[in-house]
Amino acid sequence: MGNIETVLSSSIAAVFWAAFVVAGTMWYGCAATPIELFGPTRYQWDQGYFQEEITKRVDGQLAEGKSLSEAWSQIPEKLAFYDYIGNNPAKGGLFRTGAMNSGDGIAVGWLGHAVFQDSN
């Protein structure tokens, strides 16, 4: 057996290790994190993962000669919804309160991306 300082220091180390694992999992997600259940991770959002995929798909459709409206209509609704600002983990994450779309603080639908064009 050891003295009380040894027991306390090892228990503090165990708590800190668990905290780092939990924090890393919340930030980066893990292989078992279902995006449909928890939404996008902060890492995915900060890296622009969904916006990059949408841009790639829309640019590909435009290159094939489709109109902007037709190109955007080919984007899956779930992909567009994950890019929606209400799903940004930096905007409250697990601690959201107040009304967003349905009044319970959880975004449930996507209304569309705005497209701004100049007069040219």
C-alpha positions as CSV (number, residue, x, y, z in Angstrom):
1,M,0.0,0.0,0.0
2,G,1.1,3.6,-0.3
3,N,0.4,6.9,1.4
4,I,-2.6,9.1,0.7
5,E,-0.6,11.4,-1.6
6,T,0.2,8.5,-4.0
7,V,-3.5,7.5,-4.1
8,L,-4.7,11.0,-4.7
9,S,-2.2,11.8,-7.4
10,S,-2.9,8.7,-9.3
11,S,-6.7,9.3,-9.1
12,I,-6.2,12.9,-10.4
13,A,-4.1,11.6,-13.3
14,A,-6.9,9.1,-14.1
15,V,-9.5,11.8,-14.1
16,F,-7.4,14.1,-16.3
17,W,-6.8,11.3,-18.8
18,A,-10.5,10.6,-19.0
19,A,-11.2,14.3,-19.5
20,F,-8.7,14.5,-22.4
21,V,-10.3,11.5,-24.1
22,V,-13.8,12.9,-23.7
23,A,-12.7,16.3,-25.0
24,G,-10.9,14.9,-28.0
25,T,-13.9,12.7,-28.9
26,M,-16.2,15.6,-28.7
27,W,-13.9,17.8,-30.9
28,Y,-12.8,15.3,-33.5
29,G,-15.5,12.7,-33.2
30,C,-14.6,9.0,-33.6
31,A,-15.2,6.2,-36.0
32,A,-18.4,5.3,-34.1
33,T,-19.9,8.8,-33.9
34,P,-23.1,8.7,-36.0
35,I,-23.5,12.1,-37.7
36,E,-27.2,11.6,-37.9
37,L,-27.4,11.4,-34.2
38,F,-24.9,14.0,-33.0
39,G,-24.6,16.3,-36.0
40,P,-21.3,17.5,-37.4
41,T,-18.2,17.5,-35.2
42,R,-16.4,20.8,-34.5
43,Y,-13.4,19.5,-36.5
44,Q,-15.6,18.7,-39.6
45,W,-17.2,22.2,-39.3
46,D,-13.9,24.1,-38.8
47,Q,-12.3,22.3,-41.8
48,G,-15.2,23.2,-44.1
49,Y,-15.8,19.6,-44.9
50,F,-19.5,20.0,-45.9
51,Q,-19.1,23.3,-47.7
52,E,-16.1,21.9,-49.7
53,E,-18.2,18.8,-50.7
54,I,-21.1,21.0,-51.8
55,T,-18.9,23.3,-53.8
56,K,-17.2,20.4,-55.5
57,R,-20.6,18.9,-56.5
58,V,-22.1,22.2,-57.6
59,D,-19.0,23.1,-59.7
60,G,-19.1,19.6,-61.3
61,Q,-22.7,20.1,-62.3
62,L,-22.0,23.6,-63.7
63,A,-19.1,22.2,-65.7
64,E,-21.6,19.7,-67.3
65,G,-23.7,22.6,-68.5
66,K,-26.5,22.6,-65.9
67,S,-27.9,25.7,-64.5
68,L,-27.2,26.9,-61.0
69,S,-30.7,25.9,-59.9
70,E,-30.3,22.5,-61.3
71,A,-26.9,22.0,-59.8
72,W,-28.1,23.0,-56.3
73,S,-31.2,20.7,-56.6
74,Q,-28.8,17.7,-57.0
75,I,-27.3,18.3,-53.5
76,P,-28.7,15.8,-51.0
77,E,-30.8,17.5,-48.3
78,K,-28.8,15.9,-45.5
79,L,-25.5,17.3,-46.9
80,A,-26.9,20.8,-47.2
81,F,-28.5,20.5,-43.7
82,Y,-25.1,19.6,-42.1
83,D,-23.7,22.8,-43.7
84,Y,-26.5,24.9,-42.2
85,I,-25.2,27.4,-39.7
86,G,-27.7,26.2,-37.0
87,N,-25.7,22.9,-36.9
88,N,-22.4,24.7,-36.2
89,P,-21.0,23.1,-33.1
90,A,-19.4,26.5,-32.2
91,K,-22.9,27.9,-31.8
92,G,-23.7,26.1,-28.6
93,G,-22.9,22.5,-29.4
94,L,-24.4,20.2,-26.8
95,F,-25.5,23.2,-24.7
96,R,-27.9,24.8,-27.1
97,T,-31.0,26.5,-25.6
98,G,-33.8,28.5,-27.1
99,A,-35.6,28.4,-30.4
100,M,-33.9,27.6,-33.7
101,N,-36.3,25.8,-36.0
102,S,-38.6,23.9,-33.8
103,G,-38.4,25.7,-30.5
104,D,-36.3,23.1,-28.6
105,G,-32.9,24.4,-29.7
106,I,-32.2,21.6,-32.2
107,A,-32.2,22.4,-35.9
108,V,-34.5,20.0,-37.8
109,G,-34.6,21.3,-41.3
110,W,-32.8,23.3,-44.0
111,L,-34.4,26.2,-45.8
112,G,-31.7,26.6,-48.5
113,H,-28.5,28.6,-49.2
114,A,-28.8,32.1,-50.4
115,V,-27.1,32.9,-53.7
116,F,-26.1,36.5,-54.2
117,Q,-25.3,37.8,-57.7
118,D,-24.2,41.3,-58.8
119,S,-25.9,43.2,-61.6
120,N,-23.5,41.9,-64.3
